[in-house]
Amino acid sequence: MKETWIAADDTLVLWGIIIIVASISIVLEQRFKWASRISGAIIALVIAIILSNTGIIPTESSVYDAVWSVIVPLAIPLLLFQINLKKLFRESGRLLLIFLISSIGTVAGTTIAFFMLKDHIPMLDKMAAMFSASYIGGGVNFAAMAAKFETPGELVSASVVADNLTMAVLFIVLIIIPTMNFFRKRYKTPHIDEVESRAGKNENLAKSYWKPKSISLLDIALAVGIAFTIVLVAKKLSEYFDTLIPSGDNVSFFWNLANGLFGDMYLMLTTLTFLALLLFPRFFERLQGSQEIGTYLIHIFFVVIGIPASIPLILQEAPLLFVFAVTIVIVNVTISLVFGKLLRFDLEEIMLAINANAGGPTTAAALAIAKGWQNLVGPILIVGTFGYIIGNYVGTVMGLWLGSFL
């Protein structure tokens, strides 16, 4: 890792920069119409990319790891406290179908990218296994395929660099597409319409959506305290089931499915939150402030997403792998949009399905939160987690099949 103006172990300064950037992005979104149109999430992400690519902040630090391991899990229950459970179960079935269609897009994209570049990138079958598993599931599937196919460390590192920049670009694209008239004229957009209906035609949508509320110190204490309690219980329960239920290549699909359902912290976190909502619906209806706190935390997350997207590193170490990753994503987006249109899916559902495939359920939930699609946050977390379960199977098949062509 190259030397930067602020060192990776200067944790207080790095935390300060992340918080300041998240705060600036929200202020701009609330104050200016142009910023509201592109969203605070994109502003946060772009500022982070600029800071890391100009050598001001490092691309790796324990601070960023803390955001992934603490801030993101805490934000999820806070944002689910206001979920409409009836709409949640209705939306989950629809999202699963478009998620699976998007998964097919990943497989098709990997296949096309492989045959385009197999004569130019060594051991591309191993890369195909890693990227196809990751772009249906997530980082855990990427690591599993790297270990399974014994991919050399330098190729794994180069792939991570290519993936980081690809994901940063994709997040920006997925946030921008729902704002474009070309797509809004051709797809149903009920969730966007709902957000806009809360504001006048010429009003700042973000400012109108986040109107001032009466929030007490007790509300903040209850919201944060309960959210942390759910996170802690989910972490310990998922760890227990992960060790209790066998998984891997040597056990059946049933055991891998059971491990994926009960051993995944994010799915356990979502399940426990829904259970709390079912048991105490009136309490959570009256609880104020959880949505605001959770959304602020998600803006911190968007800052961290942009930081690893090192453009010089891509040009130096992995330009062709970047092309490989981008090709997979382009085919995925194209197939998802075409079949989403044919099957009359909402534009918001298509965007989240693509995001959940390529970036995992947490980033998809972050997109839903950033755009104000609150009723899709819970469903995409549930559906997106399914990708973790099937990702390794898809990656294994792709690696073995495509390896036969080398």
C-alpha positions as a Markdown table, in Angstrom:
| # | Residue | x | y | z |
|---|---|---|---|---|
| 1 | Met | 0.0 | 0.0 | 0.0 |
| 2 | Lys | 1.5 | 3.3 | -1.1 |
| 3 | Glu | 2.2 | 6.1 | 1.4 |
| 4 | Thr | -0.6 | 8.7 | 1.8 |
| 5 | Trp | -0.9 | 12.0 | 3.5 |
| 6 | Ile | -3.0 | 10.5 | 6.3 |
| 7 | Ala | -1.6 | 7.2 | 7.6 |
| 8 | Ala | -3.8 | 4.0 | 7.7 |
| 9 | Asp | -3.3 | 3.8 | 11.5 |
| 10 | Asp | -4.3 | 7.5 | 12.1 |
| 11 | Thr | -7.8 | 6.2 | 13.1 |
| 12 | Leu | -9.2 | 9.4 | 14.7 |
| 13 | Val | -8.5 | 11.5 | 11.6 |
| 14 | Leu | -9.8 | 8.9 | 9.3 |
| 15 | Trp | -13.0 | 8.5 | 11.3 |
| 16 | Gly | -13.3 | 12.3 | 11.3 |
| 17 | Ile | -12.9 | 12.5 | 7.5 |
| 18 | Ile | -15.5 | 9.7 | 6.9 |
| 19 | Ile | -18.0 | 11.4 | 9.3 |
| 20 | Ile | -17.4 | 14.9 | 7.7 |
| 21 | Val | -17.8 | 13.6 | 4.2 |
| 22 | Ala | -21.1 | 11.7 | 5.1 |
| 23 | Ser | -22.4 | 14.9 | 6.8 |
| 24 | Ile | -21.5 | 17.1 | 3.8 |
| 25 | Ser | -23.2 | 14.8 | 1.4 |
| 26 | Ile | -26.4 | 14.9 | 3.5 |
| 27 | Val | -26.3 | 18.7 | 3.9 |
| 28 | Leu | -25.8 | 19.2 | 0.1 |
| 29 | Glu | -28.6 | 16.8 | -0.6 |
| 30 | Gln | -30.9 | 18.7 | 1.7 |
| 31 | Arg | -29.9 | 22.2 | 0.6 |
| 32 | Phe | -29.6 | 21.9 | -3.2 |
| 33 | Lys | -31.9 | 20.4 | -5.9 |
| 34 | Trp | -29.0 | 19.3 | -8.0 |
| 35 | Ala | -27.6 | 17.3 | -5.1 |
| 36 | Ser | -31.0 | 15.9 | -4.3 |
| 37 | Arg | -31.3 | 14.6 | -7.8 |
| 38 | Ile | -28.0 | 12.7 | -7.8 |
| 39 | Ser | -28.4 | 11.8 | -4.0 |
| 40 | Gly | -26.2 | 12.2 | -1.0 |
| 41 | Ala | -25.0 | 8.6 | -1.5 |
| 42 | Ile | -23.3 | 9.4 | -4.8 |
| 43 | Ile | -21.8 | 12.6 | -3.4 |
| 44 | Ala | -20.3 | 10.7 | -0.5 |
| 45 | Leu | -19.0 | 7.9 | -2.8 |
| 46 | Val | -17.4 | 10.3 | -5.3 |
| 47 | Ile | -15.8 | 12.5 | -2.7 |
| 48 | Ala | -14.3 | 9.3 | -1.2 |
| 49 | Ile | -13.0 | 8.2 | -4.6 |
| 50 | Ile | -11.3 | 11.6 | -5.1 |
| 51 | Leu | -9.7 | 11.5 | -1.6 |
| 52 | Ser | -8.2 | 8.0 | -2.0 |
| 53 | Asn | -7.1 | 8.5 | -5.6 |
| 54 | Thr | -5.3 | 11.8 | -4.8 |
| 55 | Gly | -3.3 | 10.2 | -2.0 |
| 56 | Ile | -5.0 | 12.0 | 0.8 |
| 57 | Ile | -6.4 | 8.9 | 2.5 |
| 58 | Pro | -5.3 | 5.2 | 2.3 |
| 59 | Thr | -7.3 | 2.6 | 0.4 |
| 60 | Glu | -7.0 | 0.2 | 3.4 |
| 61 | Ser | -7.5 | 0.7 | 7.1 |
| 62 | Ser | -8.9 | -0.9 | 10.2 |
| 63 | Val | -11.3 | 2.1 | 10.3 |
| 64 | Tyr | -13.0 | 0.9 | 7.1 |
| 65 | Asp | -13.2 | -2.7 | 8.4 |
| 66 | Ala | -15.0 | -1.3 | 11.5 |
| 67 | Val | -17.6 | 0.4 | 9.3 |
| 68 | Trp | -18.3 | -3.0 | 7.6 |
| 69 | Ser | -18.4 | -4.9 | 10.9 |
| 70 | Val | -20.1 | -2.5 | 13.2 |
| 71 | Ile | -21.8 | 0.4 | 11.4 |
| 72 | Val | -23.5 | -1.6 | 8.7 |
| 73 | Pro | -25.0 | -4.3 | 11.0 |
| 74 | Leu | -26.2 | -1.6 | 13.4 |
| 75 | Ala | -27.9 | 0.4 | 10.5 |
| 76 | Ile | -30.0 | -2.5 | 9.3 |
| 77 | Pro | -32.3 | -3.1 | 12.3 |
| 78 | Leu | -32.6 | 0.7 | 12.8 |
| 79 | Leu | -34.0 | 1.0 | 9.3 |
| 80 | Leu | -36.2 | -2.1 | 9.6 |
| 81 | Phe | -38.0 | -0.8 | 12.7 |
| 82 | Gln | -40.3 | 1.2 | 10.4 |
| 83 | Ile | -41.0 | -1.5 | 7.9 |
| 84 | Asn | -44.5 | -2.4 | 6.8 |
| 85 | Leu | -44.5 | -6.2 | 7.2 |
| 86 | Lys | -47.5 | -6.9 | 5.0 |
| 87 | Lys | -45.7 | -5.1 | 2.1 |
| 88 | Leu | -42.5 | -6.9 | 2.9 |
| 89 | Phe | -43.8 | -10.4 | 2.4 |
| 90 | Arg | -45.6 | -9.4 | -0.7 |
| 91 | Glu | -42.5 | -7.8 | -2.2 |
| 92 | Ser | -40.1 | -10.6 | -1.3 |
| 93 | Gly | -41.6 | -13.1 | -3.8 |
| 94 | Arg | -41.3 | -10.7 | -6.7 |
| 95 | Leu | -37.8 | -9.7 | -5.8 |
| 96 | Leu | -36.6 | -13.3 | -5.6 |
| 97 | Leu | -37.7 | -13.9 | -9.3 |
| 98 | Ile | -35.9 | -10.8 | -10.6 |
| 99 | Phe | -32.9 | -11.7 | -8.4 |
| 100 | Leu | -32.6 | -15.1 | -10.1 |
| 101 | Ile | -33.0 | -13.5 | -13.5 |
| 102 | Ser | -30.1 | -11.1 | -12.6 |
| 103 | Ser | -28.1 | -14.2 | -11.5 |
| 104 | Ile | -28.5 | -15.7 | -14.9 |
| 105 | Gly | -27.2 | -12.3 | -16.2 |
| 106 | Thr | -24.1 | -12.8 | -14.1 |
| 107 | Val | -23.6 | -16.3 | -15.6 |
| 108 | Ala | -24.1 | -15.1 | -19.1 |
| 109 | Gly | -21.8 | -12.1 | -18.5 |
| 110 | Thr | -19.1 | -14.3 | -17.1 |
| 111 | Thr | -19.3 | -16.7 | -20.1 |
| 112 | Ile | -19.1 | -13.8 | -22.6 |
| 113 | Ala | -16.2 | -12.1 | -20.8 |
| 114 | Phe | -14.3 | -15.4 | -20.5 |
| 115 | Phe | -14.4 | -16.1 | -24.2 |
| 116 | Met | -13.5 | -12.5 | -25.0 |
| 117 | Leu | -10.4 | -12.5 | -22.8 |
| 118 | Lys | -9.3 | -16.1 | -22.2 |
| 119 | Asp | -6.3 | -15.7 | -24.5 |
| 120 | His | -5.2 | -12.5 | -22.7 |
| 121 | Ile | -5.6 | -13.3 | -19.0 |
| 122 | Pro | -3.8 | -16.3 | -17.4 |
| 123 | Met | -5.9 | -18.8 | -15.4 |
| 124 | Leu | -9.1 | -17.0 | -16.4 |
| 125 | Asp | -11.2 | -20.0 | -15.4 |
| 126 | Lys | -10.2 | -19.4 | -11.8 |
| 127 | Met | -11.2 | -15.7 | -12.1 |
| 128 | Ala | -14.5 | -16.7 | -13.7 |
| 129 | Ala | -15.3 | -19.0 | -10.7 |
| 130 | Met | -14.4 | -16.2 | -8.3 |
| 131 | Phe | -16.3 | -13.4 | -10.0 |
| 132 | Ser | -19.4 | -15.4 | -10.9 |
| 133 | Ala | -19.7 | -16.6 | -7.3 |
| 134 | Ser | -19.1 | -13.1 | -5.9 |
| 135 | Tyr | -21.5 | -11.4 | -8.4 |
| 136 | Ile | -24.3 | -13.7 | -7.3 |
| 137 | Gly | -23.4 | -13.9 | -3.6 |
| 138 | Gly | -20.6 | -11.7 | -2.1 |
| 139 | Gly | -17.1 | -11.5 | -0.7 |
| 140 | Val | -17.4 | -14.7 | 1.2 |
| 141 | Asn | -18.1 | -16.6 | -2.0 |
| 142 | Phe | -15.2 | -14.9 | -3.7 |
| 143 | Ala | -12.9 | -16.1 | -1.0 |
| 144 | Ala | -14.3 | -19.6 | -1.1 |
| 145 | Met | -13.7 | -19.9 | -4.8 |
| 146 | Ala | -10.2 | -18.5 | -4.6 |
| 147 | Ala | -9.3 | -21.2 | -2.0 |
| 148 | Lys | -11.1 | -24.0 | -3.8 |
| 149 | Phe | -9.4 | -23.3 | -7.2 |
| 150 | Glu | -6.1 | -22.5 | -5.5 |
| 151 | Thr | -5.8 | -19.1 | -7.2 |
| 152 | Pro | -2.3 | -17.5 | -6.8 |
| 153 | Gly | -2.3 | -14.6 | -4.3 |
| 154 | Glu | -1.2 | -12.0 | -6.9 |
| 155 | Leu | -4.2 | -12.8 | -9.1 |
| 156 | Val | -6.5 | -12.7 | -6.1 |
| 157 | Ser | -5.2 | -9.2 | -5.1 |
| 158 | Ala | -5.5 | -7.9 | -8.7 |
| 159 | Ser | -9.1 | -9.3 | -8.8 |
| 160 | Val | -10.0 | -7.5 | -5.6 |
| 161 | Val | -8.7 | -4.2 | -7.1 |
| 162 | Ala | -10.7 | -4.7 | -10.3 |
| 163 | Asp | -13.8 | -5.6 | -8.3 |
| 164 | Asn | -13.5 | -2.5 | -6.0 |
| 165 | Leu | -13.5 | 0.0 | -8.9 |
| 166 | Thr | -16.2 | -1.9 | -10.8 |
| 167 | Met | -18.5 | -1.9 | -7.8 |
| 168 | Ala | -18.0 | 1.8 | -7.2 |
| 169 | Val | -18.9 | 2.6 | -10.8 |
| 170 | Leu | -21.9 | 0.2 | -10.7 |
| 171 | Phe | -23.3 | 1.8 | -7.5 |
| 172 | Ile | -23.2 | 5.2 | -9.2 |
| 173 | Val | -24.9 | 3.9 | -12.3 |
| 174 | Leu | -27.6 | 2.1 | -10.3 |
| 175 | Ile | -28.4 | 5.3 | -8.3 |
| 176 | Ile | -28.5 | 7.5 | -11.5 |
| 177 | Ile | -30.6 | 5.2 | -13.7 |
| 178 | Pro | -33.9 | 5.7 | -11.7 |
| 179 | Thr | -33.5 | 9.5 | -12.1 |
| 180 | Met | -33.3 | 9.3 | -16.0 |
| 181 | Asn | -36.5 | 10.0 | -18.0 |
| 182 | Phe | -35.5 | 7.4 | -20.6 |
| 183 | Phe | -36.0 | 4.6 | -18.0 |
| 184 | Arg | -38.9 | 6.2 | -16.1 |
| 185 | Lys | -40.9 | 6.4 | -19.2 |
| 186 | Arg | -40.4 | 2.7 | -20.0 |
| 187 | Tyr | -40.7 | 1.1 | -16.5 |
| 188 | Lys | -43.1 | 1.3 | -13.6 |
| 189 | Thr | -41.7 | 3.3 | -10.7 |
| 190 | Pro | -44.2 | 3.1 | -7.8 |
| 191 | His | -41.6 | 3.6 | -5.0 |
| 192 | Ile | -40.1 | 6.6 | -6.7 |
| 193 | Asp | -43.6 | 8.0 | -7.3 |
| 194 | Glu | -44.4 | 7.5 | -3.6 |
| 195 | Val | -41.3 | 9.5 | -2.6 |
| 196 | Glu | -42.0 | 12.2 | -5.1 |
| 197 | Ser | -45.7 | 12.4 | -4.0 |
| 198 | Arg | -44.6 | 13.5 | -0.5 |
| 199 | Ala | -43.0 | 16.6 | -2.1 |
| 200 | Gly | -44.3 | 19.3 | -4.5 |
| 201 | Lys | -43.2 | 19.1 | -8.1 |
| 202 | Asn | -40.5 | 21.7 | -7.7 |
| 203 | Glu | -39.4 | 20.9 | -4.1 |
| 204 | Asn | -36.2 | 19.3 | -3.0 |
| 205 | Leu | -37.3 | 15.6 | -2.6 |
| 206 | Ala | -34.7 | 14.8 | 0.1 |
| 207 | Lys | -35.6 | 17.8 | 2.2 |
| 208 | Ser | -39.3 | 17.0 | 1.8 |
| 209 | Tyr | -38.9 | 13.4 | 2.7 |
| 210 | Trp | -36.8 | 14.1 | 5.8 |
| 211 | Lys | -39.1 | 16.5 | 7.5 |
| 212 | Pro | -38.3 | 17.5 | 11.1 |
| 213 | Lys | -39.8 | 15.1 | 13.7 |
| 214 | Ser | -40.2 | 15.2 | 17.4 |
| 215 | Ile | -37.4 | 12.9 | 18.6 |
| 216 | Ser | -36.6 | 12.5 | 22.3 |
| 217 | Leu | -33.4 | 11.4 | 24.1 |
| 218 | Leu | -35.4 | 8.3 | 25.2 |
| 219 | Asp | -36.2 | 7.5 | 21.5 |
| 220 | Ile | -32.5 | 7.6 | 20.6 |
| 221 | Ala | -31.5 | 5.5 | 23.6 |
| 222 | Leu | -34.2 | 2.9 | 22.8 |
| 223 | Ala | -33.5 | 2.8 | 19.1 |
| 224 | Val | -29.7 | 2.4 | 19.4 |
| 225 | Gly | -29.9 | 0.2 | 22.4 |
| 226 | Ile | -32.4 | -2.3 | 20.9 |
| 227 | Ala | -30.5 | -2.3 | 17.6 |
| 228 | Phe | -27.2 | -3.1 | 19.3 |
| 229 | Thr | -28.9 | -5.9 | 21.3 |
| 230 | Ile | -30.3 | -7.4 | 18.1 |
| 231 | Val | -26.9 | -7.2 | 16.4 |
| 232 | Leu | -25.1 | -8.9 | 19.4 |
| 233 | Val | -27.7 | -11.7 | 19.6 |
| 234 | Ala | -27.7 | -12.2 | 15.8 |
| 235 | Lys | -23.9 | -12.4 | 15.8 |
| 236 | Lys | -23.7 | -15.0 | 18.6 |
| 237 | Leu | -26.6 | -17.1 | 17.3 |
| 238 | Ser | -25.2 | -17.1 | 13.7 |
| 239 | Glu | -21.7 | -18.1 | 14.9 |
| 240 | Tyr | -23.2 | -20.9 | 17.0 |
| 241 | Phe | -25.3 | -22.3 | 14.0 |
| 242 | Asp | -22.3 | -21.8 | 11.7 |
| 243 | Thr | -20.2 | -24.2 | 13.8 |
| 244 | Leu | -23.1 | -26.5 | 14.6 |
| 245 | Ile | -24.3 | -27.1 | 11.0 |
| 246 | Pro | -21.8 | -28.6 | 8.6 |
| 247 | Ser | -21.0 | -26.9 | 5.2 |
| 248 | Gly | -18.7 | -27.2 | 2.3 |
| 249 | Asp | -18.0 | -29.6 | -0.6 |
| 250 | Asn | -18.2 | -32.7 | 1.5 |
| 251 | Val | -21.8 | -32.3 | 2.7 |
| 252 | Ser | -25.2 | -32.2 | 0.9 |
| 253 | Phe | -27.0 | -29.2 | -0.5 |
| 254 | Phe | -29.5 | -29.5 | 2.4 |
| 255 | Trp | -26.8 | -28.9 | 5.0 |
| 256 | Asn | -25.2 | -26.1 | 3.0 |
| 257 | Leu | -28.7 | -24.5 | 2.7 |
| 258 | Ala | -29.3 | -24.8 | 6.4 |
| 259 | Asn | -25.9 | -23.3 | 7.2 |
| 260 | Gly | -26.6 | -20.5 | 4.8 |
| 261 | Leu | -30.0 | -19.8 | 6.4 |
| 262 | Phe | -29.0 | -20.0 | 10.1 |
| 263 | Gly | -25.2 | -19.3 | 10.0 |
| 264 | Asp | -25.4 | -16.0 | 8.2 |
| 265 | Met | -25.3 | -13.0 | 10.5 |
| 266 | Tyr | -27.2 | -10.6 | 8.2 |
| 267 | Leu | -30.1 | -13.1 | 7.6 |
| 268 | Met | -30.2 | -13.8 | 11.4 |
| 269 | Leu | -30.2 | -10.1 | 12.0 |
| 270 | Thr | -33.1 | -9.5 | 9.6 |
| 271 | Thr | -35.0 | -12.4 | 11.1 |
| 272 | Leu | -34.6 | -11.3 | 14.7 |
| 273 | Thr | -35.7 | -7.8 | 13.7 |
| 274 | Phe | -38.8 | -9.0 | 12.0 |
| 275 | Leu | -39.6 | -11.2 | 15.0 |
| 276 | Ala | -39.4 | -8.1 | 17.3 |
| 277 | Leu | -41.6 | -6.2 | 14.9 |
| 278 | Leu | -44.2 | -9.0 | 15.0 |
| 279 | Leu | -44.2 | -9.2 | 18.8 |
| 280 | Phe | -44.2 | -5.5 | 19.5 |
| 281 | Pro | -45.7 | -3.7 | 16.5 |
| 282 | Arg | -47.2 | -0.8 | 18.5 |
| 283 | Phe | -43.9 | -0.1 | 20.3 |
| 284 | Phe | -41.9 | 0.2 | 17.1 |
| 285 | Glu | -44.6 | 2.3 | 15.4 |
| 286 | Arg | -44.2 | 4.9 | 18.1 |
| 287 | Leu | -40.4 | 4.8 | 18.2 |
| 288 | Gln | -39.0 | 7.9 | 16.5 |
| 289 | Gly | -35.5 | 8.6 | 15.1 |
| 290 | Ser | -34.4 | 5.1 | 14.1 |
| 291 | Gln | -34.8 | 5.8 | 10.4 |
| 292 | Glu | -32.8 | 9.1 | 10.6 |
| 293 | Ile | -30.0 | 7.4 | 12.6 |
| 294 | Gly | -29.8 | 4.4 | 10.3 |
| 295 | Thr | -29.8 | 6.5 | 7.2 |
| 296 | Tyr | -26.9 | 8.6 | 8.5 |
| 297 | Leu | -24.9 | 5.4 | 9.2 |
| 298 | Ile | -25.6 | 4.2 | 5.7 |
| 299 | His | -24.1 | 7.4 | 4.3 |
| 300 | Ile | -20.9 | 6.6 | 6.3 |
| 301 | Phe | -21.0 | 3.2 | 4.6 |
| 302 | Phe | -21.2 | 4.8 | 1.1 |
| 303 | Val | -18.1 | 6.9 | 1.9 |
| 304 | Val | -16.2 | 3.6 | 2.7 |
| 305 | Ile | -17.5 | 1.9 | -0.5 |
| 306 | Gly | -15.7 | 4.6 | -2.6 |
| 307 | Ile | -12.4 | 4.6 | -0.8 |
| 308 | Pro | -10.9 | 1.3 | -2.2 |
| 309 | Ala | -11.6 | 2.2 | -5.9 |
| 310 | Ser | -8.0 | 3.0 | -6.8 |
| 311 | Ile | -7.8 | 4.0 | -10.5 |
| 312 | Pro | -4.0 | 4.1 | -10.6 |
| 313 | Leu | -3.8 | 0.6 | -9.1 |
| 314 | Ile | -6.2 | -0.7 | -11.8 |
| 315 | Leu | -4.1 | 0.8 | -14.6 |
| 316 | Gln | -1.0 | -0.6 | -13.1 |
| 317 | Glu | -2.0 | -4.1 | -12.0 |
| 318 | Ala | -5.3 | -5.2 | -13.5 |
| 319 | Pro | -6.6 | -3.3 | -16.5 |
| 320 | Leu | -7.8 | -6.4 | -18.3 |
| 321 | Leu | -9.4 | -7.8 | -15.2 |
| 322 | Phe | -11.3 | -4.6 | -14.9 |
| 323 | Val | -12.6 | -5.1 | -18.4 |
| 324 | Phe | -13.5 | -8.7 | -17.5 |
| 325 | Ala | -15.5 | -7.5 | -14.4 |
| 326 | Val | -17.2 | -4.6 | -16.3 |
| 327 | Thr | -18.3 | -7.0 | -19.1 |
| 328 | Ile | -19.9 | -9.2 | -16.5 |
| 329 | Val | -21.8 | -6.3 | -15.0 |
| 330 | Ile | -22.9 | -4.8 | -18.3 |
| 331 | Val | -24.4 | -8.1 | -19.5 |
| 332 | Asn | -26.0 | -8.6 | -16.1 |
| 333 | Val | -27.6 | -5.1 | -16.2 |
| 334 | Thr | -28.7 | -5.6 | -19.8 |
| 335 | Ile | -30.4 | -8.9 | -19.2 |
| 336 | Ser | -32.0 | -7.7 | -16.0 |
| 337 | Leu | -33.5 | -4.6 | -17.6 |
| 338 | Val | -34.7 | -6.5 | -20.7 |
| 339 | Phe | -36.4 | -9.4 | -18.9 |
| 340 | Gly | -37.5 | -7.0 | -16.1 |
| 341 | Lys | -39.4 | -5.0 | -18.7 |
| 342 | Leu | -40.9 | -8.1 | -20.4 |
| 343 | Leu | -42.1 | -9.5 | -17.0 |
| 344 | Arg | -43.3 | -6.0 | -15.9 |
| 345 | Phe | -41.1 | -5.6 | -12.9 |
| 346 | Asp | -40.7 | -2.2 | -11.3 |
| 347 | Leu | -37.5 | -0.3 | -12.1 |
| 348 | Glu | -36.7 | -0.1 | -8.4 |
| 349 | Glu | -36.9 | -3.9 | -8.1 |
| 350 | Ile | -34.6 | -4.4 | -11.0 |
| 351 | Met | -32.0 | -2.0 | -9.7 |
| 352 | Leu | -32.0 | -3.7 | -6.3 |
| 353 | Ala | -31.8 | -7.2 | -7.8 |
| 354 | Ile | -28.7 | -6.1 | -9.8 |
| 355 | Asn | -27.2 | -4.5 | -6.8 |
| 356 | Ala | -27.9 | -7.6 | -4.6 |
| 357 | Asn | -26.2 | -9.9 | -7.1 |
| 358 | Ala | -23.1 | -7.8 | -7.8 |
| 359 | Gly | -22.7 | -6.1 | -4.4 |
| 360 | Gly | -24.5 | -8.3 | -1.9 |
| 361 | Pro | -27.6 | -7.6 | 0.2 |
| 362 | Thr | -26.1 | -5.0 | 2.4 |
| 363 | Thr | -25.2 | -2.6 | -0.4 |
| 364 | Ala | -28.6 | -3.3 | -2.1 |
| 365 | Ala | -30.3 | -2.3 | 1.2 |
| 366 | Ala | -28.1 | 0.8 | 1.3 |
| 367 | Leu | -29.3 | 1.7 | -2.2 |
| 368 | Ala | -32.9 | 1.3 | -1.2 |
| 369 | Ile | -32.4 | 3.4 | 1.9 |
| 370 | Ala | -30.5 | 6.1 | 0.0 |
| 371 | Lys | -33.4 | 6.4 | -2.5 |
| 372 | Gly | -36.2 | 6.3 | 0.1 |
| 373 | Trp | -37.6 | 2.9 | -1.0 |
| 374 | Gln | -38.2 | 1.9 | 2.6 |
| 375 | Asn | -40.6 | -1.0 | 1.8 |
| 376 | Leu | -37.9 | -2.8 | -0.2 |
| 377 | Val | -35.2 | -2.7 | 2.4 |
| 378 | Gly | -36.3 | -5.8 | 4.2 |
| 379 | Pro | -37.2 | -7.9 | 1.1 |
| 380 | Ile | -33.9 | -7.2 | -0.6 |
| 381 | Leu | -31.9 | -8.2 | 2.5 |
| 382 | Ile | -33.8 | -11.5 | 2.6 |
| 383 | Val | -33.6 | -12.2 | -1.1 |
| 384 | Gly | -30.0 | -11.0 | -1.5 |
| 385 | Thr | -28.8 | -13.4 | 1.2 |
| 386 | Phe | -30.0 | -16.3 | -1.0 |
| 387 | Gly | -27.1 | -15.4 | -3.3 |
| 388 | Tyr | -24.6 | -16.4 | -0.5 |
| 389 | Ile | -26.2 | -19.9 | -0.6 |
| 390 | Ile | -26.1 | -20.5 | -4.3 |
| 391 | Gly | -23.0 | -18.5 | -5.2 |
| 392 | Asn | -20.5 | -21.2 | -4.4 |
| 393 | Tyr | -22.4 | -23.8 | -6.5 |
| 394 | Val | -22.6 | -21.5 | -9.5 |
| 395 | Gly | -18.9 | -20.5 | -9.1 |
| 396 | Thr | -17.8 | -24.1 | -8.9 |
| 397 | Val | -19.7 | -25.1 | -12.1 |
| 398 | Met | -18.5 | -22.1 | -14.0 |
| 399 | Gly | -14.8 | -22.7 | -13.0 |
| 400 | Leu | -14.9 | -26.4 | -13.9 |
| 401 | Trp | -16.8 | -25.9 | -17.2 |
| 402 | Leu | -14.8 | -22.9 | -18.5 |
| 403 | Gly | -11.6 | -24.6 | -17.4 |
| 404 | Ser | -12.2 | -27.2 | -20.0 |
| 405 | Phe | -11.7 | -24.6 | -22.8 |
| 406 | Leu | -8.2 | -23.7 | -21.7 |
